[in-house]
Amino acid sequence: MDAVATWLRVLFFIVFYLICPGLCGVGDCDFEDDLCGWTNSFNDNFDWGRRRFPTRTPLTGPTSDHTSGSGQFVYMEGNNARNGSSAKLVSPLLYPSSSSLKLNILYFWYSMWDLLGGNMGTLNVWMMHDERLGNEPIWSRNGPQTKRSEWREVELVLHSASPFQIVFEGIIGNGDRSDIGIDDIAFITSDIPKTCDFEGGHLGPFCGFYQDDQDDFDWSLQSGETPTLDTGPLSDFTFQNKSGKEMWVQKLEDDAYTKAREIIVFFNQSSLIMIKIYDDSMYFVSRTLHFY
């Protein structure tokens, strides 16, 4: 009997600690029924809560959830909170893929609306190992980011060789209009795409790539001809017509006579795309794809 119990415990460990982190939706949550294993931290000033209706503070906060428009979301209430005080929401323990050919991706939707624009605070996303936060957030936004009824999606590629937790930290801004909402959190493990035609897929139109916040400008996704006269493609390569999509980048007008610059503009966990732009040229003079 003891042997059977031991084997059952081993089987339980294999299923729930080795297999489920990649397959069973650990940490995924639409907040309709509960917090799905997410917890409020003790190392902060107040807590995140669940809500179905608009938040109590006027002129800020989500008006409804993202999932259905009538469900629940989690939010940070700015009313009567001190400037700079924070609330932290902590995920269950998450297990990254052990394969270097896999992407570990966090998806979530957030709302940061402040009608008058002067009160909204900060939303940080941290990665935590062994109860210790990293040196800096893996993602951060400050000030108003969304419209009144808008939710905005974020996709983050997570880099970790050991089990970790995700922490959402909301920080109150300069006043009551600092309500922040989060909804529809999901973690997925996916193969690194070998090709990308930017037409869409389970990793989205960017195939797991994302814009770098530390560069000078962003790539754009569009169909058909680029807007600048006498330069750029007339259509995409995949379908070679106006229905297909391509990524393109245009030189900034106020940067017309600068020296050559190397700009990191677009990357994912396994690759990095770099370009150089010379003077007032409107085209790439060098493009390098690095794998590491």
WOFENNOR-V988069 format. One record per residue. N is the residue number from 1. RES is the residue in three letters. PHI is phi as a letter, one per 20 degrees, with the letter a starting at -180 (999 if undefined). OMEGA is omega in degrees with one decimal (NA if undefined). NEAR is the number of other ideal C-beta (glycine too) atoms within 8 Angstrom. Layout:
N/RES/PHI/OMEGA/NEAR
N/RES/PHI/OMEGA/NEAR
This chain:
1/MET/999/178.4/4
2/ASP/f/178.8/5
3/ALA/f/178.1/6
4/VAL/f/179.8/7
5/ALA/f/179.2/8
6/THR/f/178.9/8
7/TRP/f/176.8/8
8/LEU/f/177.7/8
9/ARG/f/176.9/8
10/VAL/f/179.2/8
11/LEU/f/178.1/8
12/PHE/g/-179.8/8
13/PHE/f/-178.7/9
14/ILE/f/-175.5/9
15/VAL/f/-169.9/9
16/PHE/e/-178.3/9
17/TYR/d/-179.7/8
18/LEU/d/-176.7/9
19/ILE/e/-173.5/9
20/CYS/g/-179.6/10
21/PRO/g/178.2/10
22/GLY/e/-170.4/8
23/LEU/c/-168.5/6
24/CYS/d/173.2/8
25/GLY/m/177.1/7
26/VAL/f/-179.7/11
27/GLY/n/177.1/13
28/ASP/f/-178.5/9
29/CYS/a/169.9/10
30/ASP/d/173.7/11
31/PHE/m/179.7/14
32/GLU/f/-175.5/6
33/ASP/d/-178.0/4
34/ASP/a/-178.8/5
35/LEU/e/173.9/10
36/CYS/l/179.1/9
37/GLY/n/172.5/9
38/TRP/f/-177.3/12
39/THR/c/173.3/7
40/ASN/e/-178.8/10
41/SER/f/172.0/10
42/PHE/e/-176.5/4
43/ASN/e/177.6/4
44/ASP/b/-174.7/12
45/ASN/d/178.1/7
46/PHE/a/-169.4/8
47/ASP/d/165.6/6
48/TRP/f/177.5/11
49/GLY/c/176.1/7
50/ARG/e/-178.7/10
51/ARG/b/178.4/9
52/ARG/d/-173.0/8
53/PHE/d/176.7/4
54/PRO/g/-179.4/6
55/THR/f/-171.5/11
56/ARG/f/-176.5/4
57/THR/f/179.5/13
58/PRO/f/170.0/4
59/LEU/m/176.4/7
60/THR/b/175.1/15
61/GLY/n/177.2/14
62/PRO/f/174.3/16
63/THR/e/177.6/6
64/SER/a/-179.2/11
65/ASP/f/178.8/14
66/HIS/e/-170.7/9
67/THR/g/-174.5/10
68/SER/c/-174.3/5
69/GLY/n/180.0/6
70/SER/c/-177.0/6
71/GLY/d/-175.3/12
72/GLN/d/172.3/10
73/PHE/b/172.2/16
74/VAL/d/-175.8/14
75/TYR/b/174.5/15
76/MET/d/-176.3/12
77/GLU/e/-178.1/12
78/GLY/e/-175.4/17
79/ASN/f/177.0/8
80/ASN/m/176.9/3
81/ALA/e/-178.9/11
82/ARG/f/173.8/6
83/ASN/g/178.7/7
84/GLY/n/176.8/6
85/SER/f/-170.9/11
86/SER/c/173.5/10
87/ALA/c/-176.7/14
88/LYS/c/177.5/12
89/LEU/d/-169.2/15
90/VAL/d/-179.0/11
91/SER/f/165.0/12
92/PRO/f/177.2/8
93/LEU/f/-176.5/7
94/LEU/d/-176.5/13
95/TYR/d/179.3/9
96/PRO/f/173.6/12
97/SER/f/178.7/8
98/SER/e/-177.8/3
99/SER/e/176.4/5
100/SER/f/179.4/4
101/LEU/e/-179.7/6
102/LYS/d/172.1/10
103/LEU/d/171.8/14
104/ASN/d/-169.1/14
105/ILE/c/173.2/14
106/LEU/d/172.6/13
107/TYR/d/169.7/13
108/PHE/b/176.9/12
109/TRP/d/-178.5/12
110/TYR/c/176.4/15
111/SER/c/175.2/16
112/MET/c/-176.0/13
113/TRP/d/174.0/15
114/ASP/c/-171.7/15
115/LEU/g/-175.3/8
116/LEU/e/168.6/7
117/GLY/n/-174.7/8
118/GLY/d/-172.8/8
119/ASN/d/-171.5/14
120/MET/g/-177.2/16
121/GLY/e/-170.9/13
122/THR/c/170.2/10
123/LEU/d/177.7/14
124/ASN/d/170.2/12
125/VAL/d/-178.3/15
126/TRP/d/166.8/11
127/MET/d/-175.8/13
128/MET/c/175.5/13
129/HIS/d/176.6/10
130/ASP/l/177.2/4
131/GLU/m/179.5/3
132/ARG/d/176.9/6
133/LEU/f/175.4/6
134/GLY/f/-178.5/10
135/ASN/f/179.2/2
136/GLU/b/179.3/4
137/PRO/f/174.0/9
138/ILE/e/177.2/9
139/TRP/a/-179.4/8
140/SER/b/172.8/8
141/ARG/c/-178.8/9
142/ASN/c/179.7/7
143/GLY/n/-178.6/9
144/PRO/f/-177.8/8
145/GLN/c/-173.7/9
146/THR/c/173.0/10
147/LYS/e/-170.4/5
148/ARG/g/-176.5/6
149/SER/d/-174.2/6
150/GLU/e/167.9/8
151/TRP/d/-178.5/11
152/ARG/d/-177.5/9
153/GLU/e/175.3/7
154/VAL/c/176.0/11
155/GLU/c/-178.1/11
156/LEU/c/171.6/11
157/VAL/e/-173.6/11
158/LEU/e/-178.6/12
159/HIS/d/178.4/5
160/SER/a/177.3/10
161/ALA/d/-177.3/3
162/SER/c/178.8/6
163/PRO/g/-174.1/8
164/PHE/b/172.1/12
165/GLN/c/174.6/11
166/ILE/d/178.8/14
167/VAL/c/170.4/15
168/PHE/e/179.5/12
169/GLU/d/173.2/15
170/GLY/d/-179.3/14
171/ILE/c/-178.5/11
172/ILE/f/177.8/13
173/GLY/e/-172.6/14
174/ASN/e/178.6/6
175/GLY/q/-175.0/9
176/ASP/f/-174.5/10
177/ARG/f/-175.0/16
178/SER/c/180.0/16
179/ASP/f/-178.9/15
180/ILE/c/179.6/15
181/GLY/d/174.9/15
182/ILE/c/179.2/14
183/ASP/b/171.3/17
184/ASP/l/176.6/10
185/ILE/e/177.9/14
186/ALA/b/173.5/9
187/PHE/d/176.4/13
188/ILE/c/170.2/8
189/THR/d/-173.8/10
190/SER/c/173.6/10
191/ASP/f/172.5/6
192/ILE/f/-177.5/11
193/PRO/f/177.4/9
194/LYS/e/177.1/3
195/THR/c/176.3/4
196/CYS/b/177.5/7
197/ASP/d/176.6/9
198/PHE/m/178.9/12
199/GLU/e/-179.9/8
200/GLY/o/-177.2/5
201/GLY/q/-174.7/8
202/HIS/f/174.5/5
203/LEU/e/-179.0/10
204/GLY/n/-175.2/9
205/PRO/f/-178.3/9
206/PHE/e/175.1/11
207/CYS/l/179.5/11
208/GLY/n/171.2/15
209/PHE/f/175.5/8
210/TYR/b/-177.2/11
211/GLN/f/176.2/8
212/ASP/e/179.7/9
213/ASP/f/-173.9/4
214/GLN/d/179.7/4
215/ASP/d/-174.7/10
216/ASP/d/177.8/6
217/PHE/a/-172.1/6
218/ASP/d/167.9/7
219/TRP/f/178.2/9
220/SER/d/177.1/8
221/LEU/d/-179.1/9
222/GLN/b/174.6/8
223/SER/d/175.3/9
224/GLY/n/-173.5/6
225/GLU/f/174.8/7
226/THR/f/-169.5/9
227/PRO/f/-176.6/5
228/THR/e/-177.1/8
229/LEU/f/172.5/3
230/ASP/m/173.9/3
231/THR/b/176.8/7
232/GLY/n/-179.1/10
233/PRO/f/175.5/9
234/LEU/e/-179.9/5
235/SER/b/177.8/12
236/ASP/f/179.4/13
237/PHE/e/-172.5/7
238/THR/f/-177.4/7
239/PHE/d/-178.8/7
240/GLN/l/173.4/7
241/ASN/b/-174.4/7
242/LYS/f/179.6/6
243/SER/e/-178.3/5
244/GLY/f/-176.8/14
245/LYS/d/175.4/11
246/GLU/c/172.9/12
247/MET/e/179.3/9
248/TRP/b/178.9/10
249/VAL/c/-177.5/10
250/GLN/d/-179.4/10
251/LYS/f/-179.7/10
252/LEU/f/-177.4/7
253/GLU/f/-175.5/5
254/ASP/e/-179.7/4
255/ASP/d/-164.9/8
256/ALA/f/-172.6/8
257/TYR/c/176.3/5
258/THR/e/178.2/6
259/LYS/f/179.4/4
260/ALA/f/-179.7/8
261/ARG/c/173.5/8
262/GLU/d/-171.4/7
263/ILE/c/172.7/10
264/ILE/e/-171.0/11
265/VAL/c/-169.8/14
266/PHE/a/-175.1/10
267/PHE/b/169.6/10
268/ASN/c/-171.1/11
269/GLN/f/-172.5/9
270/SER/d/-175.7/9
271/SER/b/-176.7/9
272/LEU/b/179.2/8
273/ILE/d/-179.9/11
274/MET/c/176.7/11
275/ILE/c/170.8/11
276/LYS/d/177.0/11
277/ILE/c/-178.8/10
278/TYR/d/169.5/6
279/ASP/l/-177.1/8
280/ASP/d/178.7/6
281/SER/f/-178.9/8
282/MET/d/-177.7/8
283/TYR/b/177.6/5
284/PHE/f/171.5/7
285/VAL/d/176.1/8
286/SER/b/175.9/6
287/ARG/c/-175.7/7
288/THR/c/175.5/6
289/LEU/d/-177.6/7
290/HIS/d/172.8/7
291/PHE/d/178.7/5
292/TYR/b/NA/4
